Amino acid sequence: MLAVDGDYARLDRMKSAGLAAVDLLLLMAAGENDAPKVAEMLRAGADIGVKDIEGKTATELATNEQVLELLRDPAKARAF
């Protein structure tokens, strides 16, 4: 997220919105198409239905098929 935005403003806004750390990290990982991190956050109990400050879910942020598959079937994160 920092690499894309160039500063911490978006991160600060998401934290201010009251998102749990695990959910915030899931959204960030999904937006960066980071399958290992998405799997880790799912195993840690992240809520796949949580929305970012723009109203998007992790599934809507992701574009990578492997990440989308994990989000569609979070049970697969256990074996990832």
mmCIF file of the N, C-alpha and C atoms, coordinates in Angstrom:
data_MODEL
# 
_entry.id   MODEL 
# 
loop_
_atom_site.group_PDB 
_atom_site.id 
_atom_site.type_symbol 
_atom_site.label_atom_id 
_atom_site.label_alt_id 
_atom_site.label_comp_id 
_atom_site.label_asym_id 
_atom_site.label_entity_id 
_atom_site.label_seq_id 
_atom_site.pdbx_PDB_ins_code 
_atom_site.Cartn_x 
_atom_site.Cartn_y 
_atom_site.Cartn_z 
_atom_site.occupancy 
_atom_site.B_iso_or_equiv 
_atom_site.pdbx_formal_charge 
_atom_site.auth_seq_id 
_atom_site.auth_comp_id 
_atom_site.auth_asym_id 
_atom_site.auth_atom_id 
_atom_site.pdbx_PDB_model_num 
ATOM 1   N N  . MET A 1 1  ? 0.823   -1.183  0.000  1.00 0.00 ? 1  MET A N  1 
ATOM 2   C CA . MET A 1 1  ? 0.000   0.000   0.000  1.00 0.00 ? 1  MET A CA 1 
ATOM 3   C C  . MET A 1 1  ? 0.866   1.245   0.000  1.00 0.00 ? 1  MET A C  1 
ATOM 4   N N  . LEU A 1 2  ? 1.904   1.268   0.793  1.00 0.00 ? 2  LEU A N  1 
ATOM 5   C CA . LEU A 1 2  ? 2.772   2.439   0.835  1.00 0.00 ? 2  LEU A CA 1 
ATOM 6   C C  . LEU A 1 2  ? 3.449   2.651   -0.504 1.00 0.00 ? 2  LEU A C  1 
ATOM 7   N N  . ALA A 1 3  ? 3.853   1.552   -1.145 1.00 0.00 ? 3  ALA A N  1 
ATOM 8   C CA . ALA A 1 3  ? 4.520   1.678   -2.440 1.00 0.00 ? 3  ALA A CA 1 
ATOM 9   C C  . ALA A 1 3  ? 3.594   2.275   -3.490 1.00 0.00 ? 3  ALA A C  1 
ATOM 10  N N  . VAL A 1 4  ? 2.325   1.990   -3.386 1.00 0.00 ? 4  VAL A N  1 
ATOM 11  C CA . VAL A 1 4  ? 1.355   2.494   -4.355 1.00 0.00 ? 4  VAL A CA 1 
ATOM 12  C C  . VAL A 1 4  ? 0.958   3.932   -4.036 1.00 0.00 ? 4  VAL A C  1 
ATOM 13  N N  . ASP A 1 5  ? 0.652   4.212   -2.783 1.00 0.00 ? 5  ASP A N  1 
ATOM 14  C CA . ASP A 1 5  ? 0.149   5.524   -2.392 1.00 0.00 ? 5  ASP A CA 1 
ATOM 15  C C  . ASP A 1 5  ? 1.246   6.551   -2.149 1.00 0.00 ? 5  ASP A C  1 
ATOM 16  N N  . GLY A 1 6  ? 2.434   6.093   -1.759 1.00 0.00 ? 6  GLY A N  1 
ATOM 17  C CA . GLY A 1 6  ? 3.537   7.010   -1.526 1.00 0.00 ? 6  GLY A CA 1 
ATOM 18  C C  . GLY A 1 6  ? 3.568   7.625   -0.136 1.00 0.00 ? 6  GLY A C  1 
ATOM 19  N N  . ASP A 1 7  ? 2.546   7.425   0.664  1.00 0.00 ? 7  ASP A N  1 
ATOM 20  C CA . ASP A 1 7  ? 2.546   7.912   2.039  1.00 0.00 ? 7  ASP A CA 1 
ATOM 21  C C  . ASP A 1 7  ? 1.605   7.054   2.885  1.00 0.00 ? 7  ASP A C  1 
ATOM 22  N N  . TYR A 1 8  ? 1.463   7.448   4.124  1.00 0.00 ? 8  TYR A N  1 
ATOM 23  C CA . TYR A 1 8  ? 0.657   6.646   5.044  1.00 0.00 ? 8  TYR A CA 1 
ATOM 24  C C  . TYR A 1 8  ? -0.784  7.130   5.178  1.00 0.00 ? 8  TYR A C  1 
ATOM 25  N N  . ALA A 1 9  ? -1.215  8.096   4.387  1.00 0.00 ? 9  ALA A N  1 
ATOM 26  C CA . ALA A 1 9  ? -2.544  8.685   4.539  1.00 0.00 ? 9  ALA A CA 1 
ATOM 27  C C  . ALA A 1 9  ? -3.655  7.645   4.436  1.00 0.00 ? 9  ALA A C  1 
ATOM 28  N N  . ARG A 1 10 ? -3.611  6.788   3.429  1.00 0.00 ? 10 ARG A N  1 
ATOM 29  C CA . ARG A 1 10 ? -4.676  5.785   3.262  1.00 0.00 ? 10 ARG A CA 1 
ATOM 30  C C  . ARG A 1 10 ? -4.661  4.791   4.415  1.00 0.00 ? 10 ARG A C  1 
ATOM 31  N N  . LEU A 1 11 ? -3.477  4.358   4.813  1.00 0.00 ? 11 LEU A N  1 
ATOM 32  C CA . LEU A 1 11 ? -3.352  3.444   5.945  1.00 0.00 ? 11 LEU A CA 1 
ATOM 33  C C  . LEU A 1 11 ? -3.931  4.087   7.200  1.00 0.00 ? 11 LEU A C  1 
ATOM 34  N N  . ASP A 1 12 ? -3.599  5.342   7.440  1.00 0.00 ? 12 ASP A N  1 
ATOM 35  C CA . ASP A 1 12 ? -4.120  6.038   8.609  1.00 0.00 ? 12 ASP A CA 1 
ATOM 36  C C  . ASP A 1 12 ? -5.641  6.134   8.573  1.00 0.00 ? 12 ASP A C  1 
ATOM 37  N N  . ARG A 1 13 ? -6.208  6.408   7.405  1.00 0.00 ? 13 ARG A N  1 
ATOM 38  C CA . ARG A 1 13 ? -7.667  6.493   7.280  1.00 0.00 ? 13 ARG A CA 1 
ATOM 39  C C  . ARG A 1 13 ? -8.316  5.140   7.564  1.00 0.00 ? 13 ARG A C  1 
ATOM 40  N N  . MET A 1 14 ? -7.689  4.063   7.082  1.00 0.00 ? 14 MET A N  1 
ATOM 41  C CA . MET A 1 14 ? -8.246  2.733   7.314  1.00 0.00 ? 14 MET A CA 1 
ATOM 42  C C  . MET A 1 14 ? -8.169  2.371   8.793  1.00 0.00 ? 14 MET A C  1 
ATOM 43  N N  . LYS A 1 15 ? -7.061  2.717   9.443  1.00 0.00 ? 15 LYS A N  1 
ATOM 44  C CA . LYS A 1 15 ? -6.934  2.463   10.878 1.00 0.00 ? 15 LYS A CA 1 
ATOM 45  C C  . LYS A 1 15 ? -7.954  3.274   11.653 1.00 0.00 ? 15 LYS A C  1 
ATOM 46  N N  . SER A 1 16 ? -8.163  4.512   11.248 1.00 0.00 ? 16 SER A N  1 
ATOM 47  C CA . SER A 1 16 ? -9.127  5.380   11.923 1.00 0.00 ? 16 SER A CA 1 
ATOM 48  C C  . SER A 1 16 ? -10.561 4.875   11.763 1.00 0.00 ? 16 SER A C  1 
ATOM 49  N N  . ALA A 1 17 ? -10.812 4.112   10.716 1.00 0.00 ? 17 ALA A N  1 
ATOM 50  C CA . ALA A 1 17 ? -12.149 3.572   10.472 1.00 0.00 ? 17 ALA A CA 1 
ATOM 51  C C  . ALA A 1 17 ? -12.483 2.438   11.432 1.00 0.00 ? 17 ALA A C  1 
ATOM 52  N N  . GLY A 1 18 ? -11.517 2.017   12.236 1.00 0.00 ? 18 GLY A N  1 
ATOM 53  C CA . GLY A 1 18 ? -11.768 0.995   13.239 1.00 0.00 ? 18 GLY A CA 1 
ATOM 54  C C  . GLY A 1 18 ? -11.587 -0.435  12.768 1.00 0.00 ? 18 GLY A C  1 
ATOM 55  N N  . LEU A 1 19 ? -10.924 -0.622  11.632 1.00 0.00 ? 19 LEU A N  1 
ATOM 56  C CA . LEU A 1 19 ? -10.694 -1.979  11.146 1.00 0.00 ? 19 LEU A CA 1 
ATOM 57  C C  . LEU A 1 19 ? -9.731  -2.721  12.063 1.00 0.00 ? 19 LEU A C  1 
ATOM 58  N N  . ALA A 1 20 ? -10.024 -3.980  12.315 1.00 0.00 ? 20 ALA A N  1 
ATOM 59  C CA . ALA A 1 20 ? -9.104  -4.821  13.077 1.00 0.00 ? 20 ALA A CA 1 
ATOM 60  C C  . ALA A 1 20 ? -7.822  -4.997  12.272 1.00 0.00 ? 20 ALA A C  1 
ATOM 61  N N  . ALA A 1 21 ? -6.708  -5.116  12.956 1.00 0.00 ? 21 ALA A N  1 
ATOM 62  C CA . ALA A 1 21 ? -5.416  -5.224  12.279 1.00 0.00 ? 21 ALA A CA 1 
ATOM 63  C C  . ALA A 1 21 ? -5.395  -6.369  11.273 1.00 0.00 ? 21 ALA A C  1 
ATOM 64  N N  . VAL A 1 22 ? -5.926  -7.522  11.642 1.00 0.00 ? 22 VAL A N  1 
ATOM 65  C CA . VAL A 1 22 ? -5.909  -8.678  10.748 1.00 0.00 ? 22 VAL A CA 1 
ATOM 66  C C  . VAL A 1 22 ? -6.744  -8.404  9.489  1.00 0.00 ? 22 VAL A C  1 
ATOM 67  N N  . ASP A 1 23 ? -7.851  -7.682  9.648  1.00 0.00 ? 23 ASP A N  1 
ATOM 68  C CA . ASP A 1 23 ? -8.690  -7.355  8.495  1.00 0.00 ? 23 ASP A CA 1 
ATOM 69  C C  . ASP A 1 23 ? -8.014  -6.317  7.604  1.00 0.00 ? 23 ASP A C  1 
ATOM 70  N N  . LEU A 1 24 ? -7.388  -5.345  8.222  1.00 0.00 ? 24 LEU A N  1 
ATOM 71  C CA . LEU A 1 24 ? -6.642  -4.330  7.478  1.00 0.00 ? 24 LEU A CA 1 
ATOM 72  C C  . LEU A 1 24 ? -5.532  -4.984  6.659  1.00 0.00 ? 24 LEU A C  1 
ATOM 73  N N  . LEU A 1 25 ? -4.816  -5.899  7.276  1.00 0.00 ? 25 LEU A N  1 
ATOM 74  C CA . LEU A 1 25 ? -3.735  -6.590  6.568  1.00 0.00 ? 25 LEU A CA 1 
ATOM 75  C C  . LEU A 1 25 ? -4.261  -7.468  5.435  1.00 0.00 ? 25 LEU A C  1 
ATOM 76  N N  . LEU A 1 26 ? -5.432  -8.082  5.638  1.00 0.00 ? 26 LEU A N  1 
ATOM 77  C CA . LEU A 1 26 ? -6.036  -8.872  4.556  1.00 0.00 ? 26 LEU A CA 1 
ATOM 78  C C  . LEU A 1 26 ? -6.346  -7.977  3.365  1.00 0.00 ? 26 LEU A C  1 
ATOM 79  N N  . LEU A 1 27 ? -6.964  -6.830  3.615  1.00 0.00 ? 27 LEU A N  1 
ATOM 80  C CA . LEU A 1 27 ? -7.289  -5.905  2.531  1.00 0.00 ? 27 LEU A CA 1 
ATOM 81  C C  . LEU A 1 27 ? -6.031  -5.448  1.796  1.00 0.00 ? 27 LEU A C  1 
ATOM 82  N N  . MET A 1 28 ? -4.998  -5.133  2.555  1.00 0.00 ? 28 MET A N  1 
ATOM 83  C CA . MET A 1 28 ? -3.746  -4.698  1.937  1.00 0.00 ? 28 MET A CA 1 
ATOM 84  C C  . MET A 1 28 ? -3.136  -5.813  1.093  1.00 0.00 ? 28 MET A C  1 
ATOM 85  N N  . ALA A 1 29 ? -3.097  -7.017  1.647  1.00 0.00 ? 29 ALA A N  1 
ATOM 86  C CA . ALA A 1 29 ? -2.503  -8.148  0.933  1.00 0.00 ? 29 ALA A CA 1 
ATOM 87  C C  . ALA A 1 29 ? -3.297  -8.480  -0.331 1.00 0.00 ? 29 ALA A C  1 
ATOM 88  N N  . ALA A 1 30 ? -4.613  -8.418  -0.234 1.00 0.00 ? 30 ALA A N  1 
ATOM 89  C CA . ALA A 1 30 ? -5.449  -8.707  -1.407 1.00 0.00 ? 30 ALA A CA 1 
ATOM 90  C C  . ALA A 1 30 ? -5.204  -7.666  -2.493 1.00 0.00 ? 30 ALA A C  1 
ATOM 91  N N  . GLY A 1 31 ? -5.119  -6.406  -2.096 1.00 0.00 ? 31 GLY A N  1 
ATOM 92  C CA . GLY A 1 31 ? -4.874  -5.344  -3.061 1.00 0.00 ? 31 GLY A CA 1 
ATOM 93  C C  . GLY A 1 31 ? -3.515  -5.447  -3.723 1.00 0.00 ? 31 GLY A C  1 
ATOM 94  N N  . GLU A 1 32 ? -2.576  -6.077  -3.028 1.00 0.00 ? 32 GLU A N  1 
ATOM 95  C CA . GLU A 1 32 ? -1.231  -6.279  -3.567 1.00 0.00 ? 32 GLU A CA 1 
ATOM 96  C C  . GLU A 1 32 ? -1.083  -7.665  -4.200 1.00 0.00 ? 32 GLU A C  1 
ATOM 97  N N  . ASN A 1 33 ? -2.165  -8.445  -4.206 1.00 0.00 ? 33 ASN A N  1 
ATOM 98  C CA . ASN A 1 33 ? -2.153  -9.803  -4.772 1.00 0.00 ? 33 ASN A CA 1 
ATOM 99  C C  . ASN A 1 33 ? -1.067  -10.676 -4.153 1.00 0.00 ? 33 ASN A C  1 
ATOM 100 N N  . ASP A 1 34 ? -0.924  -10.573 -2.844 1.00 0.00 ? 34 ASP A N  1 
ATOM 101 C CA . ASP A 1 34 ? 0.084   -11.311 -2.089 1.00 0.00 ? 34 ASP A CA 1 
ATOM 102 C C  . ASP A 1 34 ? -0.561  -12.570 -1.503 1.00 0.00 ? 34 ASP A C  1 
ATOM 103 N N  . ALA A 1 35 ? -0.558  -13.655 -2.283 1.00 0.00 ? 35 ALA A N  1 
ATOM 104 C CA . ALA A 1 35 ? -1.240  -14.889 -1.879 1.00 0.00 ? 35 ALA A CA 1 
ATOM 105 C C  . ALA A 1 35 ? -0.748  -15.450 -0.548 1.00 0.00 ? 35 ALA A C  1 
ATOM 106 N N  . PRO A 1 36 ? 0.564   -15.530 -0.293 1.00 0.00 ? 36 PRO A N  1 
ATOM 107 C CA . PRO A 1 36 ? 0.995   -16.061 1.003  1.00 0.00 ? 36 PRO A CA 1 
ATOM 108 C C  . PRO A 1 36 ? 0.481   -15.229 2.180  1.00 0.00 ? 36 PRO A C  1 
ATOM 109 N N  . LYS A 1 37 ? 0.480   -13.902 2.044  1.00 0.00 ? 37 LYS A N  1 
ATOM 110 C CA . LYS A 1 37 ? -0.003  -13.042 3.131  1.00 0.00 ? 37 LYS A CA 1 
ATOM 111 C C  . LYS A 1 37 ? -1.517  -13.158 3.277  1.00 0.00 ? 37 LYS A C  1 
ATOM 112 N N  . VAL A 1 38 ? -2.245  -13.263 2.166  1.00 0.00 ? 38 VAL A N  1 
ATOM 113 C CA . VAL A 1 38 ? -3.693  -13.458 2.232  1.00 0.00 ? 38 VAL A CA 1 
ATOM 114 C C  . VAL A 1 38 ? -3.993  -14.752 2.978  1.00 0.00 ? 38 VAL A C  1 
ATOM 115 N N  . ALA A 1 39 ? -3.291  -15.819 2.633  1.00 0.00 ? 39 ALA A N  1 
ATOM 116 C CA . ALA A 1 39 ? -3.498  -17.104 3.309  1.00 0.00 ? 39 ALA A CA 1 
ATOM 117 C C  . ALA A 1 39 ? -3.202  -16.983 4.802  1.00 0.00 ? 39 ALA A C  1 
ATOM 118 N N  . GLU A 1 40 ? -2.135  -16.293 5.144  1.00 0.00 ? 40 GLU A N  1 
ATOM 119 C CA . GLU A 1 40 ? -1.771  -16.109 6.554  1.00 0.00 ? 40 GLU A CA 1 
ATOM 120 C C  . GLU A 1 40 ? -2.870  -15.349 7.307  1.00 0.00 ? 40 GLU A C  1 
ATOM 121 N N  . MET A 1 41 ? -3.396  -14.308 6.703  1.00 0.00 ? 41 MET A N  1 
ATOM 122 C CA . MET A 1 41 ? -4.438  -13.510 7.356  1.00 0.00 ? 41 MET A CA 1 
ATOM 123 C C  . MET A 1 41 ? -5.744  -14.301 7.487  1.00 0.00 ? 41 MET A C  1 
ATOM 124 N N  . LEU A 1 42 ? -6.047  -15.124 6.506  1.00 0.00 ? 42 LEU A N  1 
ATOM 125 C CA . LEU A 1 42 ? -7.232  -15.976 6.601  1.00 0.00 ? 42 LEU A CA 1 
ATOM 126 C C  . LEU A 1 42 ? -7.069  -16.992 7.732  1.00 0.00 ? 42 LEU A C  1 
ATOM 127 N N  . ARG A 1 43 ? -5.886  -17.571 7.839  1.00 0.00 ? 43 ARG A N  1 
ATOM 128 C CA . ARG A 1 43 ? -5.629  -18.521 8.936  1.00 0.00 ? 43 ARG A CA 1 
ATOM 129 C C  . ARG A 1 43 ? -5.712  -17.823 10.291 1.00 0.00 ? 43 ARG A C  1 
ATOM 130 N N  . ALA A 1 44 ? -5.402  -16.526 10.313 1.00 0.00 ? 44 ALA A N  1 
ATOM 131 C CA . ALA A 1 44 ? -5.433  -15.754 11.563 1.00 0.00 ? 44 ALA A CA 1 
ATOM 132 C C  . ALA A 1 44 ? -6.845  -15.275 11.904 1.00 0.00 ? 44 ALA A C  1 
ATOM 133 N N  . GLY A 1 45 ? -7.802  -15.559 11.025 1.00 0.00 ? 45 GLY A N  1 
ATOM 134 C CA . GLY A 1 45 ? -9.190  -15.238 11.329 1.00 0.00 ? 45 GLY A CA 1 
ATOM 135 C C  . GLY A 1 45 ? -9.724  -13.963 10.709 1.00 0.00 ? 45 GLY A C  1 
ATOM 136 N N  . ALA A 1 46 ? -9.065  -13.454 9.681  1.00 0.00 ? 46 ALA A N  1 
ATOM 137 C CA . ALA A 1 46 ? -9.553  -12.243 9.025  1.00 0.00 ? 46 ALA A CA 1 
ATOM 138 C C  . ALA A 1 46 ? -10.955 -12.453 8.466  1.00 0.00 ? 46 ALA A C  1 
ATOM 139 N N  . ASP A 1 47 ? -11.715 -11.387 8.450  1.00 0.00 ? 47 ASP A N  1 
ATOM 140 C CA . ASP A 1 47 ? -13.090 -11.393 7.947  1.00 0.00 ? 47 ASP A CA 1 
ATOM 141 C C  . ASP A 1 47 ? -13.070 -11.075 6.455  1.00 0.00 ? 47 ASP A C  1 
ATOM 142 N N  . ILE A 1 48 ? -13.424 -12.030 5.602  1.00 0.00 ? 48 ILE A N  1 
ATOM 143 C CA . ILE A 1 48 ? -13.365 -11.789 4.149  1.00 0.00 ? 48 ILE A CA 1 
ATOM 144 C C  . ILE A 1 48 ? -14.440 -10.820 3.682  1.00 0.00 ? 48 ILE A C  1 
ATOM 145 N N  . GLY A 1 49 ? -15.412 -10.551 4.513  1.00 0.00 ? 49 GLY A N  1 
ATOM 146 C CA . GLY A 1 49 ? -16.474 -9.628  4.136  1.00 0.00 ? 49 GLY A CA 1 
ATOM 147 C C  . GLY A 1 49 ? -16.207 -8.178  4.527  1.00 0.00 ? 49 GLY A C  1 
ATOM 148 N N  . VAL A 1 50 ? -15.103 -7.926  5.222  1.00 0.00 ? 50 VAL A N  1 
ATOM 149 C CA . VAL A 1 50 ? -14.794 -6.568  5.661  1.00 0.00 ? 50 VAL A CA 1 
ATOM 150 C C  . VAL A 1 50 ? -14.542 -5.672  4.446  1.00 0.00 ? 50 VAL A C  1 
ATOM 151 N N  . LYS A 1 51 ? -14.905 -4.397  4.587  1.00 0.00 ? 51 LYS A N  1 
ATOM 152 C CA . LYS A 1 51 ? -14.739 -3.447  3.480  1.00 0.00 ? 51 LYS A CA 1 
ATOM 153 C C  . LYS A 1 51 ? -13.734 -2.363  3.847  1.00 0.00 ? 51 LYS A C  1 
ATOM 154 N N  . ASP A 1 52 ? -13.009 -1.912  2.841  1.00 0.00 ? 52 ASP A N  1 
ATOM 155 C CA . ASP A 1 52 ? -12.062 -0.828  3.062  1.00 0.00 ? 52 ASP A CA 1 
ATOM 156 C C  . ASP A 1 52 ? -12.805 0.510   3.103  1.00 0.00 ? 52 ASP A C  1 
ATOM 157 N N  . ILE A 1 53 ? -12.082 1.598   3.200  1.00 0.00 ? 53 ILE A N  1 
ATOM 158 C CA . ILE A 1 53 ? -12.711 2.917   3.326  1.00 0.00 ? 53 ILE A CA 1 
ATOM 159 C C  . ILE A 1 53 ? -13.449 3.341   2.070  1.00 0.00 ? 53 ILE A C  1 
ATOM 160 N N  . GLU A 1 54 ? -13.204 2.637   0.980  1.00 0.00 ? 54 GLU A N  1 
ATOM 161 C CA . GLU A 1 54 ? -13.907 2.925   -0.270 1.00 0.00 ? 54 GLU A CA 1 
ATOM 162 C C  . GLU A 1 54 ? -15.050 1.948   -0.515 1.00 0.00 ? 54 GLU A C  1 
ATOM 163 N N  . GLY A 1 55 ? -15.298 1.081   0.461  1.00 0.00 ? 55 GLY A N  1 
ATOM 164 C CA . GLY A 1 55 ? -16.398 0.131   0.365  1.00 0.00 ? 55 GLY A CA 1 
ATOM 165 C C  . GLY A 1 55 ? -16.089 -1.132  -0.409 1.00 0.00 ? 55 GLY A C  1 
ATOM 166 N N  . LYS A 1 56 ? -14.815 -1.420  -0.623 1.00 0.00 ? 56 LYS A N  1 
ATOM 167 C CA . LYS A 1 56 ? -14.428 -2.612  -1.385 1.00 0.00 ? 56 LYS A CA 1 
ATOM 168 C C  . LYS A 1 56 ? -13.978 -3.732  -0.454 1.00 0.00 ? 56 LYS A C  1 
ATOM 169 N N  . THR A 1 57 ? -14.362 -4.952  -0.804 1.00 0.00 ? 57 THR A N  1 
ATOM 170 C CA . THR A 1 57 ? -13.911 -6.130  -0.066 1.00 0.00 ? 57 THR A CA 1 
ATOM 171 C C  . THR A 1 57 ? -12.582 -6.610  -0.636 1.00 0.00 ? 57 THR A C  1 
ATOM 172 N N  . ALA A 1 58 ? -11.953 -7.535  0.063  1.00 0.00 ? 58 ALA A N  1 
ATOM 173 C CA . ALA A 1 58 ? -10.690 -8.103  -0.408 1.00 0.00 ? 58 ALA A CA 1 
ATOM 174 C C  . ALA A 1 58 ? -10.870 -8.742  -1.783 1.00 0.00 ? 58 ALA A C  1 
ATOM 175 N N  . THR A 1 59 ? -11.999 -9.386  -1.999 1.00 0.00 ? 59 THR A N  1 
ATOM 176 C CA . THR A 1 59 ? -12.271 -10.023 -3.290 1.00 0.00 ? 59 THR A CA 1 
ATOM 177 C C  . THR A 1 59 ? -12.348 -8.986  -4.403 1.00 0.00 ? 59 THR A C  1 
ATOM 178 N N  . GLU A 1 60 ? -12.893 -7.833  -4.097 1.00 0.00 ? 60 GLU A N  1 
ATOM 179 C CA . GLU A 1 60 ? -12.984 -6.779  -5.109 1.00 0.00 ? 60 GLU A CA 1 
ATOM 180 C C  . GLU A 1 60 ? -11.647 -6.103  -5.366 1.00 0.00 ? 60 GLU A C  1 
ATOM 181 N N  . LEU A 1 61 ? -10.741 -6.160  -4.406 1.00 0.00 ? 61 LEU A N  1 
ATOM 182 C CA . LEU A 1 61 ? -9.424  -5.544  -4.566 1.00 0.00 ? 61 LEU A CA 1 
ATOM 183 C C  . LEU A 1 61 ? -8.453  -6.452  -5.320 1.00 0.00 ? 61 LEU A C  1 
ATOM 184 N N  . ALA A 1 62 ? -8.604  -7.746  -5.161 1.00 0.00 ? 62 ALA A N  1 
ATOM 185 C CA . ALA A 1 62 ? -7.670  -8.711  -5.755 1.00 0.00 ? 62 ALA A CA 1 
ATOM 186 C C  . ALA A 1 62 ? -7.920  -8.892  -7.247 1.00 0.00 ? 62 ALA A C  1 
ATOM 187 N N  . THR A 1 63 ? -6.840  -9.155  -7.976 1.00 0.00 ? 63 THR A N  1 
ATOM 188 C CA . THR A 1 63 ? -6.943  -9.452  -9.405 1.00 0.00 ? 63 THR A CA 1 
ATOM 189 C C  . THR A 1 63 ? -6.243  -10.759 -9.765 1.00 0.00 ? 63 THR A C  1 
ATOM 190 N N  . ASN A 1 64 ? -5.456  -11.280 -8.851 1.00 0.00 ? 64 ASN A N  1 
ATOM 191 C CA . ASN A 1 64 ? -4.705  -12.507 -9.079 1.00 0.00 ? 64 ASN A CA 1 
ATOM 192 C C  . ASN A 1 64 ? -5.594  -13.723 -8.805 1.00 0.00 ? 64 ASN A C  1 
ATOM 193 N N  . GLU A 1 65 ? -5.611  -14.680 -9.703 1.00 0.00 ? 65 GLU A N  1 
ATOM 194 C CA . GLU A 1 65 ? -6.498  -15.837 -9.575 1.00 0.00 ? 65 GLU A CA 1 
ATOM 195 C C  . GLU A 1 65 ? -6.200  -16.660 -8.323 1.00 0.00 ? 65 GLU A C  1 
ATOM 196 N N  . GLN A 1 66 ? -4.944  -16.812 -7.951 1.00 0.00 ? 66 GLN A N  1 
ATOM 197 C CA . GLN A 1 66 ? -4.603  -17.582 -6.748 1.00 0.00 ? 66 GLN A CA 1 
ATOM 198 C C  . GLN A 1 66 ? -5.162  -16.892 -5.494 1.00 0.00 ? 66 GLN A C  1 
ATOM 199 N N  . VAL A 1 67 ? -5.058  -15.586 -5.438 1.00 0.00 ? 67 VAL A N  1 
ATOM 200 C CA . VAL A 1 67 ? -5.595  -14.832 -4.313 1.00 0.00 ? 67 VAL A CA 1 
ATOM 201 C C  . VAL A 1 67 ? -7.123  -14.930 -4.299 1.00 0.00 ? 67 VAL A C  1 
ATOM 202 N N  . LEU A 1 68 ? -7.732  -14.775 -5.458 1.00 0.00 ? 68 LEU A N  1 
ATOM 203 C CA . LEU A 1 68 ? -9.192  -14.872 -5.549 1.00 0.00 ? 68 LEU A CA 1 
ATOM 204 C C  . LEU A 1 68 ? -9.689  -16.246 -5.119 1.00 0.00 ? 68 LEU A C  1 
ATOM 205 N N  . GLU A 1 69 ? -8.965  -17.281 -5.469 1.00 0.00 ? 69 GLU A N  1 
ATOM 206 C CA . GLU A 1 69 ? -9.344  -18.638 -5.072 1.00 0.00 ? 69 GLU A CA 1 
ATOM 207 C C  . GLU A 1 69 ? -9.306  -18.786 -3.552 1.00 0.00 ? 69 GLU A C  1 
ATOM 208 N N  . LEU A 1 70 ? -8.284  -18.241 -2.917 1.00 0.00 ? 70 LEU A N  1 
ATOM 209 C CA . LEU A 1 70 ? -8.203  -18.284 -1.452 1.00 0.00 ? 70 LEU A CA 1 
ATOM 210 C C  . LEU A 1 70 ? -9.372  -17.532 -0.818 1.00 0.00 ? 70 LEU A C  1 
ATOM 211 N N  . LEU A 1 71 ? -9.729  -16.409 -1.404 1.00 0.00 ? 71 LEU A N  1 
ATOM 212 C CA . LEU A 1 71 ? -10.820 -15.613 -0.856 1.00 0.00 ? 71 LEU A CA 1 
ATOM 213 C C  . LEU A 1 71 ? -12.176 -16.270 -1.082 1.00 0.00 ? 71 LEU A C  1 
ATOM 214 N N  . ARG A 1 72 ? -12.320 -16.987 -2.190 1.00 0.00 ? 72 ARG A N  1 
ATOM 215 C CA . ARG A 1 72 ? -13.575 -17.703 -2.462 1.00 0.00 ? 72 ARG A CA 1 
ATOM 216 C C  . ARG A 1 72 ? -13.723 -18.926 -1.568 1.00 0.00 ? 72 ARG A C  1 
ATOM 217 N N  . ASP A 1 73 ? -12.595 -19.534 -1.227 1.00 0.00 ? 73 ASP A N  1 
ATOM 218 C CA . ASP A 1 73 ? -12.618 -20.756 -0.418 1.00 0.00 ? 73 ASP A CA 1 
ATOM 219 C C  . ASP A 1 73 ? -11.537 -20.650 0.657  1.00 0.00 ? 73 ASP A C  1 
ATOM 220 N N  . PRO A 1 74 ? -11.809 -19.906 1.739  1.00 0.00 ? 74 PRO A N  1 
ATOM 221 C CA . PRO A 1 74 ? -10.794 -19.673 2.771  1.00 0.00 ? 74 PRO A CA 1 
ATOM 222 C C  . PRO A 1 74 ? -10.236 -20.949 3.397  1.00 0.00 ? 74 PRO A C  1 
ATOM 223 N N  . ALA A 1 75 ? -10.939 -22.061 3.314  1.00 0.00 ? 75 ALA A N  1 
ATOM 224 C CA . ALA A 1 75 ? -10.421 -23.321 3.877  1.00 0.00 ? 75 ALA A CA 1 
ATOM 225 C C  . ALA A 1 75 ? -9.122  -23.729 3.197  1.00 0.00 ? 75 ALA A C  1 
ATOM 226 N N  . LYS A 1 76 ? -8.932  -23.299 1.952  1.00 0.00 ? 76 LYS A N  1 
ATOM 227 C CA . LYS A 1 76 ? -7.701  -23.631 1.228  1.00 0.00 ? 76 LYS A CA 1 
ATOM 228 C C  . LYS A 1 76 ? -6.483  -22.957 1.835  1.00 0.00 ? 76 LYS A C  1 
ATOM 229 N N  . ALA A 1 77 ? -6.694  -21.920 2.625  1.00 0.00 ? 77 ALA A N  1 
ATOM 230 C CA . ALA A 1 77 ? -5.569  -21.217 3.265  1.00 0.00 ? 77 ALA A CA 1 
ATOM 231 C C  . ALA A 1 77 ? -4.832  -22.129 4.248  1.00 0.00 ? 77 ALA A C  1 
ATOM 232 N N  . ARG A 1 78 ? -5.546  -23.098 4.809  1.00 0.00 ? 78 ARG A N  1 
ATOM 233 C CA . ARG A 1 78 ? -4.900  -24.018 5.763  1.00 0.00 ? 78 ARG A CA 1 
ATOM 234 C C  . ARG A 1 78 ? -3.793  -24.839 5.114  1.00 0.00 ? 78 ARG A C  1 
ATOM 235 N N  . ALA A 1 79 ? -3.964  -25.162 3.838  1.00 0.00 ? 79 ALA A N  1 
ATOM 236 C CA . ALA A 1 79 ? -2.985  -25.998 3.146  1.00 0.00 ? 79 ALA A CA 1 
ATOM 237 C C  . ALA A 1 79 ? -2.000  -25.173 2.315  1.00 0.00 ? 79 ALA A C  1 
ATOM 238 N N  . PHE A 1 80 ? -2.140  -23.869 2.374  1.00 0.00 ? 80 PHE A N  1 
ATOM 239 C CA . PHE A 1 80 ? -1.301  -23.015 1.527  1.00 0.00 ? 80 PHE A CA 1 
ATOM 240 C C  . PHE A 1 80 ? 0.080   -22.899 2.093  1.00 0.00 ? 80 PHE A C  1 
# 
